[in-house]
Amino acid sequence: MFYIYFDKKIVLIFRKVSKNPQHNGIWISTRRENHASLKGEIPAITDFVLDEGFDTAWLLLSDSHDDFESSAIQLCELVLRRNKRIGKVTSKSTAMF
C-alpha cells in the first residue's frame, strides 16, 4: 500500500495485495457529503465496503474496473486541481510537513 499525501492532506491510497483483493485499487479520502458528486463525475467509483457494520467515508476505484486507468487519471487531475472533495488533514499528514 502506498499512501499519497498532497497539500498537507491524505488524498489517495494505492493498494495491490493478495489478501482481500476486492479492496485493491485506489482508495479515495473524502467525506460522505462528497460521495454522490464524486461517483456522478467518475462512475467507476464505488462505496468502500470494509466489513459488515464498519462505516467508512473512503471511496474505492477498483483495479478490476474496466475504466480503471481513465478513471485514475481523472482522480489525479482532481487532486492536482486541489479539488475540495478529495483529501483530509490528519495528525499524520500534518506531522509530515
TORBAPA-696077 format. One record per atom (N, C-alpha, C): x, y, z; residue number from 1; residue in three letters; atom name. Coordinates in steps of 0.05 Angstrom, whole numbers. Layout:
N
        u        v        w   num   residuo   atomo
        X        Y        Z   NUM       ALA      CA
...
This chain:
97
        u        v        w   num   residuo   atomo
       17      -23        0     1       MET       N
        0        0        0     1       MET      CA
       18       25        0     1       MET       C
       10       44      -16     2       PHE       N
       25       69      -18     2       PHE      CA
        5       92      -11     2       PHE       C
       12      107        9     3       TYR       N
       -4      129       19     3       TYR      CA
        5      154        4     3       TYR       C
      -14      169       -8     4       ILE       N
       -7      192      -23     4       ILE      CA
      -17      217       -8     4       ILE       C
        2      234       -2     5       TYR       N
       -4      259       12     5       TYR      CA
        1      282       -7     5       TYR       C
      -17      302       -6     6       PHE       N
      -14      326      -23     6       PHE      CA
      -26      350       -9     6       PHE       C
      -12      371       -8     7       ASP       N
      -23      396        5     7       ASP      CA
      -30      391       34     7       ASP       C
      -13      376       48     8       LYS       N
      -17      370       77     8       LYS      CA
      -42      353       82     8       LYS       C
      -50      337       63     9       LYS       N
      -74      320       66     9       LYS      CA
      -68      292       55     9       LYS       C
      -81      272       68    10       ILE       N
      -81      246       55    10       ILE      CA
     -102      247       33    10       ILE       C
      -94      240        9    11       VAL       N
     -113      242      -13    11       VAL      CA
     -121      215      -25    11       VAL       C
     -101      197      -28    12       LEU       N
     -106      171      -40    12       LEU      CA
      -88      150      -27    12       LEU       C
      -97      125      -29    13       ILE       N
      -81      102      -22    13       ILE      CA
      -82       83      -45    13       ILE       C
      -58       75      -54    14       PHE       N
      -57       55      -76    14       PHE      CA
      -52       28      -63    14       PHE       C
      -70        9      -69    15       ARG       N
      -68      -18      -56    15       ARG      CA
      -69      -40      -77    15       ARG       C
      -50      -59      -74    16       LYS       N
      -49      -83      -90    16       LYS      CA
      -36     -105      -73    16       LYS       C
      -53     -121      -60    17       VAL       N
      -43     -143      -43    17       VAL      CA
      -61     -167      -48    17       VAL       C
      -50     -191      -41    18       SER       N
      -66     -215      -46    18       SER      CA
      -88     -220      -26    18       SER       C
      -85     -210       -2    19       LYS       N
     -106     -213       18    19       LYS      CA
     -129     -193       13    19       LYS       C
     -153     -203       12    20       ASN       N
     -177     -186        6    20       ASN      CA
     -174     -170      -20    20       ASN       C
     -171     -184      -42    21       PRO       N
     -167     -170      -68    21       PRO      CA
     -190     -151      -76    21       PRO       C
     -213     -155      -64    22       GLN       N
     -236     -137      -70    22       GLN      CA
     -230     -109      -61    22       GLN       C
     -210     -105      -45    23       HIS       N
     -202      -78      -35    23       HIS      CA
     -179      -66      -51    23       HIS       C
     -170      -80      -72    24       ASN       N
     -148      -70      -88    24       ASN      CA
     -157      -47     -106    24       ASN       C
     -140      -28     -110    25       GLY       N
     -145       -6     -127    25       GLY      CA
     -136       20     -114    25       GLY       C
     -152       41     -118    26       ILE       N
     -146       67     -107    26       ILE      CA
     -167       74      -87    26       ILE       C
     -158       79      -62    27       TRP       N
     -176       88      -41    27       TRP      CA
     -176      118      -42    27       TRP       C
     -199      130      -40    28       ILE       N
     -202      159      -43    28       ILE      CA
     -211      171      -16    28       ILE       C
     -194      188       -5    29       SER       N
     -200      201       20    29       SER      CA
     -220      224       15    29       SER       C
     -243      222       28    30       THR       N
     -264      242       24    30       THR      CA
     -283      242       48    30       THR       C
     -305      256       45    31       ARG       N
     -325      257       65    31       ARG      CA
     -352      247       53    31       ARG       C
     -369      237       69    32       ARG       N
     -395      226       59    32       ARG      CA
     -410      246       42    32       ARG       C
     -410      271       49    33       GLU       N
     -425      291       34    33       GLU      CA
     -415      294        5    33       GLU       C
     -391      284        0    34       ASN       N
     -379      286      -27    34       ASN      CA
     -383      260      -44    34       ASN       C
     -394      239      -32    35       HIS       N
     -396      214      -46    35       HIS      CA
     -412      216      -72    35       HIS       C
     -436      227      -71    36       ALA       N
     -454      228      -94    36       ALA      CA
     -441      243     -117    36       ALA       C
     -429      266     -111    37       SER       N
     -418      283     -133    37       SER      CA
     -394      269     -145    37       SER       C
     -377      257     -129    38       LEU       N
     -353      243     -140    38       LEU      CA
     -361      219     -156    38       LEU       C
     -381      203     -146    39       LYS       N
     -390      180     -161    39       LYS      CA
     -404      188     -187    39       LYS       C
     -418      211     -186    40       GLY       N
     -431      221     -210    40       GLY      CA
     -411      230     -232    40       GLY       C
     -389      242     -222    41       GLU       N
     -368      252     -241    41       GLU      CA
     -351      229     -252    41       GLU       C
     -345      209     -235    42       ILE       N
     -329      186     -243    42       ILE      CA
     -345      161     -235    42       ILE       C
     -361      151     -254    43       PRO       N
     -379      129     -248    43       PRO      CA
     -366      103     -239    43       PRO       C
     -340       99     -244    44       ALA       N
     -326       75     -236    44       ALA      CA
     -321       74     -205    44       ALA       C
     -324       97     -192    45       ILE       N
     -320       98     -163    45       ILE      CA
     -344       85     -149    45       ILE       C
     -337       69     -128    46       THR       N
     -358       56     -112    46       THR      CA
     -354       62      -83    46       THR       C
     -374       55      -67    47       ASP       N
     -371       56      -38    47       ASP      CA
     -350       36      -30    47       ASP       C
     -335       43       -9    48       PHE       N
     -315       25        2    48       PHE      CA
     -329        8       24    48       PHE       C
     -330      -18       20    49       VAL       N
     -343      -35       39    49       VAL      CA
     -320      -52       52    49       VAL       C
     -314      -46       77    50       LEU       N
     -292      -59       90    50       LEU      CA
     -303      -85      104    50       LEU       C
     -319      -82      123    51       ASP       N
     -331     -105      137    51       ASP      CA
     -360      -98      144    51       ASP       C
     -375     -118      149    52       GLU       N
     -403     -113      157    52       GLU      CA
     -403      -96      183    52       GLU       C
     -418      -74      182    53       GLY       N
     -420      -57      205    53       GLY      CA
     -398      -36      208    53       GLY       C
     -377      -37      192    54       PHE       N
     -356      -18      194    54       PHE      CA
     -361        4      174    54       PHE       C
     -366       28      184    55       ASP       N
     -372       51      166    55       ASP      CA
     -347       67      160    55       ASP       C
     -344       73      135    56       THR       N
     -321       89      127    56       THR      CA
     -329      110      106    56       THR       C
     -316      133      106    57       ALA       N
     -322      154       87    57       ALA      CA
     -305      151       62    57       ALA       C
     -287      131       61    58       TRP       N
     -270      127       38    58       TRP      CA
     -286      116       15    58       TRP       C
     -277      123       -9    59       LEU       N
     -289      111      -33    59       LEU      CA
     -267       94      -46    59       LEU       C
     -276       77      -66    60       LEU       N
     -258       58      -78    60       LEU      CA
     -260       60     -109    60       LEU       C
     -238       60     -122    61       LEU       N
     -236       56     -151    61       LEU      CA
     -222       29     -153    61       LEU       C
     -238        8     -159    62       SER       N
     -228      -19     -160    62       SER      CA
     -208      -23     -184    62       SER       C
     -186      -36     -179    63       ASP       N
     -167      -41     -200    63       ASP      CA
     -177      -61     -221    63       ASP       C
     -200      -74     -216    64       SER       N
     -212      -92     -235    64       SER      CA
     -233      -79     -253    64       SER       C
     -239      -54     -248    65       HIS       N
     -259      -40     -264    65       HIS      CA
     -249      -35     -292    65       HIS       C
     -267      -38     -312    66       ASP       N
     -259      -34     -340    66       ASP      CA
     -248       -6     -345    66       ASP       C
     -258       14     -331    67       ASP       N
     -249       42     -335    67       ASP      CA
     -228       51     -315    67       ASP       C
     -214       31     -303    68       PHE       N
     -195       38     -282    68       PHE      CA
     -175       60     -290    68       PHE       C
     -161       56     -312    69       GLU       N
     -140       74     -320    69       GLU      CA
     -150      102     -325    69       GLU       C
     -171      105     -341    70       SER       N
     -181      132     -347    70       SER      CA
     -193      145     -322    70       SER       C
     -205      129     -305    71       SER       N
     -216      140     -280    71       SER      CA
     -194      148     -261    71       SER       C
     -173      133     -260    72       ALA       N
     -150      140     -243    72       ALA      CA
     -138      167     -252    72       ALA       C
     -136      171     -278    73       ILE       N
     -126      196     -289    73       ILE      CA
     -144      219     -280    73       ILE       C
     -171      215     -282    74       GLN       N
     -190      236     -273    74       GLN      CA
     -186      242     -244    74       GLN       C
     -182      222     -227    75       LEU       N
     -177      226     -199    75       LEU      CA
     -152      243     -194    75       LEU       C
     -131      235     -208    76       CYS       N
     -106      250     -204    76       CYS      CA
     -109      279     -213    76       CYS       C
     -124      284     -234    77       GLU       N
     -128      311     -243    77       GLU      CA
     -144      327     -222    77       GLU       C
     -163      314     -209    78       LEU       N
     -178      328     -188    78       LEU      CA
     -160      335     -165    78       LEU       C
     -142      317     -158    79       VAL       N
     -123      322     -136    79       VAL      CA
     -104      345     -144    79       VAL       C
      -94      345     -168    80       LEU       N
      -76      366     -177    80       LEU      CA
      -90      393     -177    80       LEU       C
     -115      393     -183    81       ARG       N
     -131      419     -183    81       ARG      CA
     -140      426     -155    81       ARG       C
     -131      411     -135    82       ARG       N
     -137      416     -107    82       ARG      CA
     -168      415     -102    82       ARG       C
     -181      397     -114    83       ASN       N
     -210      394     -111    83       ASN      CA
     -216      389      -82    83       ASN       C
     -234      406      -71    84       LYS       N
     -240      405      -42    84       LYS      CA
     -253      379      -33    84       LYS       C
     -264      363      -52    85       ARG       N
     -278      339      -44    85       ARG      CA
     -258      316      -38    85       ARG       C
     -233      319      -45    86       ILE       N
     -214      298      -41    86       ILE      CA
     -192      307      -22    86       ILE       C
     -188      290       -1    87       GLY       N
     -167      295       18    87       GLY      CA
     -177      304       45    87       GLY       C
     -162      295       65    88       LYS       N
     -168      302       93    88       LYS      CA
     -142      307      107    88       LYS       C
     -143      327      124    89       VAL       N
     -120      333      141    89       VAL      CA
     -122      313      165    89       VAL       C
      -99      300      170    90       THR       N
      -98      281      193    90       THR      CA
      -74      289      210    90       THR       C
      -72      278      233    91       SER       N
      -49      284      250    91       SER      CA
      -23      274      237    91       SER       C
      -24      252      223    92       LYS       N
       -1      242      208    92       LYS      CA
        7      260      185    92       LYS       C
      -13      270      170    93       SER       N
       -7      286      147    93       SER      CA
        5      313      155    93       SER       C
       -4      324      177    94       THR       N
        8      350      186    94       THR      CA
       35      346      198    94       THR       C
       41      323      210    95       ALA       N
       67      318      222    95       ALA      CA
       88      314      201    95       ALA       C
       80      306      177    96       MET       N
       99      301      156    96       MET      CA
      110      326      142    96       MET       C
       96      348      146    97       PHE       N
      103      373      131    97       PHE      CA
      112      395      149    97       PHE       C
